[in-house]
Amino acid sequence: GKGDYPQAIREIETAVSIEPKLAVRQGQLAFVYGATGDKARARAVLKKLTERARTENIGSFPFALAHLGIGDMDAAMTALERAVDQHEIGLTSFSVMNDKMWDSVQGTPRFARVLERLNLARYAKGAAQR
């Protein structure tokens, strides 16, 4: 629940400091900031990611996480779809796609299509009833 967030923020901040080059960690950090209501910090991290993307290929998945945290579902889904198009690593693990952070887009046609393309459709919420 929300009570675990301070711990989660500390863990991800530590992970970022250990691997500052790993963009997905920054995406996770932006997500947690946004999810805990600190949209300003989430946007600051997103801005850093955007600046990095100008000069290096960091992929789209970190942006999907950042937008998701900020609550911009359309931008999150667009980034996620682009990540699937580019066969980005982070997506192949079901644990990534089964995370509670996707709850806000679970059940949407766009998210269902992403899961289908990743051969994870059987994990879509509500898939069992079909």
C-alpha positions as CSV (number, residue, x, y, z in Angstrom):
1,G,0.0,0.0,0.0
2,K,0.9,3.7,0.1
3,G,2.7,3.1,3.4
4,D,5.5,1.2,1.6
5,Y,6.3,4.2,-0.6
6,P,9.0,5.9,1.5
7,Q,10.8,2.6,1.5
8,A,10.3,2.1,-2.2
9,I,11.6,5.6,-2.9
10,R,14.7,5.0,-0.8
11,E,15.4,1.7,-2.6
12,I,15.1,3.2,-6.1
13,E,17.1,6.3,-5.2
14,T,19.8,3.9,-4.0
15,A,19.5,1.9,-7.2
16,V,19.8,5.1,-9.2
17,S,22.9,6.2,-7.4
18,I,24.5,2.8,-7.9
19,E,23.6,2.7,-11.6
20,P,23.1,6.3,-12.7
21,K,23.4,5.4,-16.4
22,L,20.5,2.9,-16.3
23,A,17.6,4.9,-17.6
24,V,15.0,2.4,-16.5
25,R,15.9,3.1,-12.9
26,Q,15.2,6.8,-13.5
27,G,11.9,5.9,-15.1
28,Q,11.1,3.8,-12.0
29,L,12.1,6.8,-9.8
30,A,9.8,9.1,-11.7
31,F,7.0,6.6,-11.4
32,V,7.3,6.3,-7.6
33,Y,7.6,10.1,-7.2
34,G,4.5,10.6,-9.3
35,A,2.6,7.8,-7.7
36,T,3.2,9.3,-4.2
37,G,1.9,12.6,-5.4
38,D,5.2,14.4,-5.9
39,K,4.5,15.2,-9.5
40,A,7.0,18.0,-9.6
41,R,9.9,15.7,-8.8
42,A,8.5,13.1,-11.2
43,R,8.5,15.8,-14.0
44,A,12.0,16.8,-13.1
45,V,13.2,13.2,-13.6
46,L,11.2,13.0,-16.9
47,K,12.9,16.2,-18.1
48,K,16.4,14.7,-17.4
49,L,15.4,11.6,-19.3
50,T,14.2,13.7,-22.2
51,E,17.5,15.6,-22.2
52,R,19.4,12.3,-22.2
53,A,17.4,10.9,-25.0
54,R,18.6,13.7,-27.3
55,T,22.2,12.3,-27.2
56,E,21.8,8.7,-26.3
57,N,19.5,5.8,-27.1
58,I,17.8,5.1,-23.8
59,G,14.7,3.6,-25.3
60,S,11.1,4.3,-24.6
61,F,10.3,2.1,-21.7
62,P,11.7,4.5,-19.0
63,F,9.4,7.2,-20.5
64,A,6.4,4.8,-20.2
65,L,7.1,4.5,-16.5
66,A,7.6,8.2,-15.9
67,H,4.4,9.2,-17.7
68,L,2.5,6.5,-15.9
69,G,3.6,7.9,-12.5
70,I,2.7,11.4,-13.6
71,G,-0.7,10.2,-14.6
72,D,-0.4,10.9,-18.4
73,M,-1.8,7.6,-19.5
74,D,-1.9,8.5,-23.2
75,A,1.8,9.4,-23.3
76,A,2.6,6.3,-21.1
77,M,0.8,4.0,-23.6
78,T,2.5,5.6,-26.6
79,A,5.9,5.1,-25.0
80,L,5.0,1.5,-24.1
81,E,3.9,0.8,-27.6
82,R,7.1,2.3,-29.0
83,A,9.1,0.1,-26.6
84,V,7.3,-3.0,-27.9
85,D,8.0,-1.9,-31.5
86,Q,11.7,-1.5,-30.6
87,H,11.8,-4.9,-28.8
88,E,13.2,-3.3,-25.7
89,I,14.6,-5.7,-23.1
90,G,12.6,-4.6,-20.0
91,L,9.4,-5.8,-21.5
92,T,10.1,-9.5,-22.0
93,S,9.8,-10.3,-18.3
94,F,6.2,-10.8,-17.3
95,S,7.1,-9.6,-13.8
96,V,7.6,-6.2,-15.3
97,M,4.3,-6.2,-17.0
98,N,2.4,-7.7,-14.1
99,D,3.4,-5.0,-11.7
100,K,0.7,-3.2,-9.8
101,M,1.9,0.1,-11.4
102,W,0.1,-0.9,-14.6
103,D,-3.2,-1.1,-12.8
104,S,-4.4,2.2,-14.1
105,V,-4.1,1.0,-17.7
106,Q,-5.1,-2.6,-17.1
107,G,-8.3,-3.5,-18.9
108,T,-7.8,-0.8,-21.6
109,P,-7.7,-2.1,-25.2
110,R,-4.3,-0.5,-25.8
111,F,-2.7,-2.3,-22.8
112,A,-4.4,-5.6,-23.9
113,R,-2.9,-5.2,-27.3
114,V,0.6,-4.7,-25.8
115,L,0.2,-7.8,-23.7
116,E,-0.9,-9.7,-26.8
117,R,2.1,-8.6,-28.8
118,L,4.4,-9.7,-25.9
119,N,2.6,-13.1,-25.8
120,L,1.4,-12.2,-22.3
121,A,-2.3,-11.9,-23.2
122,R,-3.2,-14.7,-20.8
123,Y,-2.0,-12.5,-17.9
124,A,-4.4,-9.6,-18.8
125,K,-6.7,-8.9,-15.9
126,G,-10.0,-10.5,-16.7
127,A,-8.5,-12.8,-19.4
128,A,-9.5,-15.9,-17.5
129,Q,-13.2,-15.1,-17.8
130,R,-13.2,-14.9,-21.6
